[in-house]
Amino acid sequence: MLGKKVPFYFVIIAFLLPASGLIFFMLDEKKSDSDTDFALRESSNSCNLKIKRLNGFQFIRPLLYAEPSCESDNLTQHKSEIETIINTNKSLGNITTASVYIREFSKAEWVTINENEKYSPGSLMKVPELIAFYKMNEKSPGLFSRKVKYDHEYITDKHPTYLSKQIKLGQTYTIGELLKYMIVYSDNNATILLNQIVDENIFKKVFSDVGLAEPDFKLSQYPITVNDFSIFMKELYNASYLSQEDSETCLEMLSRSDFRDGLLNGLPGNCAVAHKFGEGGTDNNPNFSESAIVYCGKKPYMITIMAKGTDMKKLPKVMSDISKKVYDIMSVRA
């Protein structure tokens, strides 16, 4: 989300339980009232499961996510291959730093590189804004048919490098159409209109639902790590916060995103990918990020990459190189 008032919103975590190993949930009545429950997963490394449930109900505690707290041994052995790409691009001056998160859904296995670095995600945060609007539509069915006129231009300090189709001044659009422009074309003008409509209380609640600090709507940035942003995509894939139908619709919309110079450039041309990119940072310290669920190869997987550098135009190629390596790794996994 971009503009003078850029609310950066909400995180919800989703999951798939491990496909191998027995899972023993050690949950008692008193502990289920806390924000986070823990269970012990019996495995070769005795890795804990971190479980998060949604508050606010009298009789139910909906499961938001259950994540193994340990990286996958199977994926960890490939970290050096990805780190080599990162280090090579550092030495060439293409990036100053980068972070990567990878998750294979079928086995709930994940691995991350440089997980604590925070980035300015820019338009990547249009994904949680999309999710929030679907939550709003649950409360007010028909919201997406409401019409909004783009009656004057908005001045911002953002100057995106990668532009696509934009709404036209003087035209009227439904909220549903504006959401399409925001996601498929990453249109900042459509996003600014949507920012004026969004229910800030819903955004604050979805942050607090997962134990994250509520966003400060007076600020234009919400620094985030590669692991934390990946929550949004996992949430959609697992349909743990929105309905199955709405989650499917959101991912279908993301699969039509027309930016192809980053992650998609490292994948086969016939590959279905639900993805979103974002430009952030400053002219002297540009940040570029992209997150995707990849539906080609043997099994779907997710990859999120965030990078910082000195030249925005050099960053997508790094995404492409890492994406190709990860695809090669994931495509041969059993």
C-alpha positions in Angstrom: 0.0 0.0 0.0 1.3 3.3 -0.9 0.3 6.9 -0.4 0.3 9.5 2.3 -1.8 7.4 4.6 -0.6 3.8 4.2 -2.0 1.5 6.8 0.0 -1.6 6.9 -2.0 -4.2 8.4 -2.6 -7.6 9.5 -1.0 -10.9 9.8 -2.6 -14.2 10.1 -0.7 -17.5 10.3 -1.7 -20.7 8.7 -0.2 -24.1 8.3 -0.2 -27.8 7.4 0.6 -30.3 10.0 3.8 -32.4 9.4 3.2 -35.4 7.2 5.7 -37.6 9.0 6.0 -38.4 12.7 3.5 -38.7 15.4 2.0 -35.5 16.9 1.1 -35.3 20.5 -0.9 -32.3 21.6 -0.3 -31.4 25.2 -3.1 -28.9 25.7 -5.1 -28.5 28.9 -8.0 -26.3 29.6 -6.0 -23.6 31.4 -3.3 -23.4 28.8 -5.9 -23.1 25.9 -6.8 -19.7 27.3 -3.3 -18.3 26.6 -2.3 -16.7 23.3 -0.1 -19.6 22.2 -0.2 -23.3 23.0 2.7 -25.7 22.5 2.7 -29.3 21.6 5.6 -31.7 21.3 6.1 -33.3 17.9 7.9 -36.6 18.2 10.6 -36.5 15.5 14.3 -37.1 14.9 15.1 -33.7 16.4 12.2 -33.5 19.0 11.1 -30.2 17.4 8.3 -28.3 19.1 5.1 -27.3 17.5 3.9 -23.7 18.1 0.1 -23.5 17.9 -1.9 -20.3 17.7 -5.7 -20.1 18.2 -8.1 -17.3 17.6 -9.7 -15.6 20.6 -13.0 -13.8 20.9 -15.5 -16.8 21.0 -17.3 -18.4 23.9 -17.1 -22.0 23.0 -14.6 -22.4 20.2 -10.9 -21.6 19.7 -10.3 -21.7 15.9 -6.9 -22.9 14.9 -4.9 -20.3 13.0 -1.6 -22.1 12.7 0.6 -24.8 13.9 4.2 -24.4 12.9 7.2 -26.6 13.6 9.7 -24.3 15.4 12.7 -26.0 13.7 13.9 -25.7 10.2 13.6 -28.8 8.0 16.8 -30.9 8.0 15.9 -31.9 4.4 15.8 -28.3 3.2 18.6 -27.0 5.4 21.1 -29.0 3.4 20.3 -26.8 0.4 20.8 -23.4 2.2 24.4 -23.1 1.1 23.3 -23.2 -2.6 21.0 -20.3 -2.1 23.5 -18.4 0.1 26.0 -18.8 -2.7 23.7 -16.8 -5.1 23.2 -14.2 -2.4 26.9 -13.8 -1.7 27.7 -13.7 -5.4 25.2 -10.8 -6.0 26.6 -9.0 -3.0 30.1 -9.2 -4.4 28.8 -7.9 -7.7 27.1 -5.0 -6.0 23.6 -6.1 -7.0 22.4 -6.3 -3.5 23.5 -5.4 0.0 21.5 -8.1 1.8 18.7 -10.6 1.1 16.4 -12.9 3.0 14.6 -16.0 1.9 11.8 -18.1 3.3 10.8 -21.5 1.7 8.0 -23.8 2.7 6.8 -27.1 1.3 3.2 -27.5 2.3 2.8 -31.2 1.9 5.3 -31.9 4.7 5.1 -28.6 6.6 8.9 -28.3 6.1 10.5 -24.9 6.0 13.8 -23.1 5.9 14.9 -19.5 6.1 18.0 -17.4 5.4 18.7 -14.1 7.2 15.4 -14.3 9.0 15.8 -11.4 11.4 16.4 -8.7 8.8 13.5 -6.3 8.3 12.5 -4.7 5.0 10.2 -2.1 3.7 7.7 -4.2 1.8 5.9 -1.5 -0.2 3.2 -2.9 -2.4 3.7 -6.4 -1.0 1.4 -5.2 1.8 -1.5 -5.0 -0.7 -1.9 -8.7 0.0 -3.1 -8.3 3.6 -5.2 -5.3 2.5 -6.9 -7.6 0.1 -7.5 -10.1 2.9 -8.9 -7.4 5.1 -11.4 -6.2 2.5 -12.7 -9.8 2.3 -13.2 -9.7 6.0 -15.1 -6.5 5.6 -17.3 -8.1 3.0 -18.2 -10.9 5.4 -19.7 -8.3 7.7 -21.2 -6.2 4.8 -22.1 -8.5 1.9 -22.3 -6.5 -1.3 -19.5 -4.2 -0.3 -17.5 -5.1 -3.5 -20.4 -3.6 -5.6 -20.1 -0.2 -4.0 -18.9 2.4 -6.5 -16.1 4.9 -5.9 -15.1 7.8 -8.2 -11.4 8.6 -8.9 -12.0 12.3 -9.0 -8.6 13.8 -8.3 -5.0 12.8 -8.4 -3.1 12.1 -5.2 0.4 13.4 -4.6 2.8 10.9 -2.9 6.5 10.6 -2.3 6.5 7.2 -4.0 8.0 6.8 -7.5 7.6 3.1 -8.5 10.0 1.7 -11.0 7.6 -1.0 -12.3 4.3 0.3 -13.5 1.4 -1.4 -15.2 -2.2 -0.7 -15.9 -3.8 2.1 -13.8 -7.3 3.5 -13.1 -8.2 6.6 -15.1 -9.0 10.0 -13.6 -12.7 10.9 -13.7 -13.8 7.2 -13.9 -16.0 5.4 -11.4 -15.1 1.9 -10.2 -16.6 -0.7 -7.9 -14.5 -1.7 -4.9 -14.2 -5.1 -6.5 -12.6 -3.5 -9.6 -10.3 -1.5 -7.4 -9.1 -4.6 -5.7 -8.3 -6.2 -9.0 -6.3 -3.1 -10.1 -4.5 -3.2 -6.7 -3.5 -6.8 -7.0 -3.2 -7.7 -10.7 -1.6 -4.4 -11.8 -0.3 -3.2 -8.4 -2.0 0.1 -9.1 -1.1 2.6 -6.4 -4.0 5.0 -7.3 -6.5 2.2 -6.8 -4.8 1.4 -3.5 -5.0 5.0 -2.3 -8.8 5.0 -2.9 -9.1 1.7 -1.0 -7.0 3.0 1.9 -9.7 5.6 2.4 -12.4 3.0 2.7 -10.7 0.3 4.8 -12.0 -0.3 8.3 -9.0 0.5 10.5 -10.4 -1.5 13.4 -10.5 -4.7 11.3 -6.8 -4.2 10.5 -5.9 -3.6 14.1 -7.8 -6.7 15.2 -6.2 -9.0 12.6 -2.8 -7.9 13.9 -3.7 -8.5 17.5 -5.3 -11.8 16.6 -1.9 -13.2 16.0 -0.1 -11.4 18.8 1.6 -8.7 16.6 1.8 -5.0 17.4 -1.0 -3.0 15.9 0.1 -0.8 13.0 0.5 2.9 13.5 -1.7 4.4 10.8 0.2 7.7 11.0 3.3 6.0 9.6 3.9 5.1 6.0 6.1 2.1 6.8 5.7 -1.2 8.5 9.1 -3.0 8.5 8.7 -6.7 8.3 10.8 -9.9 8.1 10.6 -12.4 5.3 9.1 -15.0 7.7 6.4 -12.7 9.0 5.2 -11.7 5.5 5.0 -15.3 4.5 2.2 -15.7 7.0 -0.2 -13.9 4.6 0.4 -16.4 1.8 0.2 -19.4 4.1 -3.1 -18.1 5.4 -4.6 -17.9 2.0 -3.3 -21.3 0.9 -4.7 -23.0 4.0 -7.9 -21.0 4.1 -7.6 -20.6 7.9 -8.8 -17.0 8.2 -11.1 -16.4 5.2 -13.6 -18.8 3.9 -12.4 -21.5 1.4 -14.2 -19.7 -1.4 -12.7 -16.3 -0.6 -9.2 -17.7 -0.1 -9.5 -19.4 -3.5 -10.7 -16.1 -5.1 -7.8 -14.2 -3.5 -5.2 -16.6 -4.8 -6.8 -16.7 -8.2 -6.5 -13.0 -8.4 -2.8 -13.1 -7.3 -2.2 -15.7 -10.0 -3.1 -13.0 -12.5 -0.5 -10.5 -11.3 1.2 -9.3 -14.4 4.7 -8.7 -13.1 7.0 -11.3 -14.5 10.5 -9.9 -14.1 11.2 -11.4 -10.7 10.4 -14.8 -9.3 8.4 -15.9 -12.4 11.4 -15.3 -14.6 13.1 -18.2 -12.9 10.2 -20.6 -13.4 8.9 -22.6 -16.4 6.6 -20.6 -18.6 3.6 -22.9 -18.0 3.8 -22.7 -14.3 0.8 -21.4 -12.3 2.0 -19.0 -9.6 0.0 -16.8 -7.1 2.4 -14.0 -6.4 2.9 -10.3 -5.4 5.9 -8.0 -5.6 6.6 -4.8 -3.7 9.0 -1.8 -4.0 10.1 -0.1 -0.8 12.9 1.8 0.9 14.4 4.9 -0.6 16.1 5.9 -3.8 19.5 5.4 -2.1 18.5 2.2 -0.4 15.8 0.5 -2.5 14.0 -2.6 -1.1 12.4 -5.1 -3.4 10.4 -8.1 -2.3 8.3 -10.8 -3.8 6.3 -13.7 -2.4 4.7 -16.6 -4.3 3.0 -19.9 -4.1 4.3 -22.1 -6.9 2.0 -24.7 -8.3 4.4 -26.5 -10.7 6.7 -29.4 -10.1 5.7 -32.3 -7.9 4.2 -30.3 -5.0 3.1 -26.7 -4.3 5.6 -24.7 -2.3 6.0 -21.1 -1.2 8.9 -18.8 -1.6 9.4 -15.3 -0.3 12.4 -13.2 -1.1 13.3 -9.7 0.2 16.4 -7.8 -0.8 18.1 -4.4 -0.4 20.5 -2.8 -2.7 21.5 0.5 -4.4 19.7 0.1 -7.8 16.1 -1.0 -7.9 16.4 -2.3 -11.5 19.0 -4.9 -10.4 17.0 -6.5 -7.6 14.4 -8.5 -9.6 17.1 -10.4 -11.4 18.3 -11.6 -8.0 14.8 -12.8 -7.3 14.9 -14.7 -10.6 18.2 -16.4 -9.8 17.1 -17.6 -6.4 13.7 -18.7 -7.7 15.3 -20.9 -10.3 17.6 -22.5 -7.8 14.7 -23.2 -5.4 12.6 -24.6 -8.2 15.4 -27.0 -9.1 15.6 -28.1 -5.5 11.9 -28.5 -5.0 11.2 -30.3 -8.3 13.4 -33.3 -7.4 12.1 -33.7 -3.8 10.2 -36.9 -3.1 
